[in-house]
Amino acid sequence: MAREKSLEERLFAAAVLRRSFELRGQEYAAGFRFVYDGVLRDMGLDDGAVVAFLATHRDEVEKAIGRRQ
């Protein structure tokens, strides 16, 4: 049985997903909304919390998606 992820782990995962789609451009917007909304629902998060997390953890998120070393 998998252990439940902490709130910070869930926020980090959602922030990585959000930032990855942001970098892909507008042509992926519809797909992003569909996937992202489902992830938020499944993880019990809301977009405001993810945006706030991203604002304070941007360097870690960027590093996770290979944007910074």
Steps between C-alpha positions, in 0.01 A plus 500: 500500500640838399543764764288811470688799362539806720337828409838639394567199275159536337550874449844441350367242255213727394738797465732297276204400283371858483840649414569231240181586317567875529827448317333303220296796380142590432433218252493258794263708714191283452688179578664664798169605653356152465803324653577764762144527629488122543834496683386779733177315574679168561759664726249711691665827396391827344679710244555791742702278732709371209565853372607611849728196535652569160566862595710395799658184355560600137871409500430146623220454247712636214782266596263202508393566143858549385494876459772586753801322641 
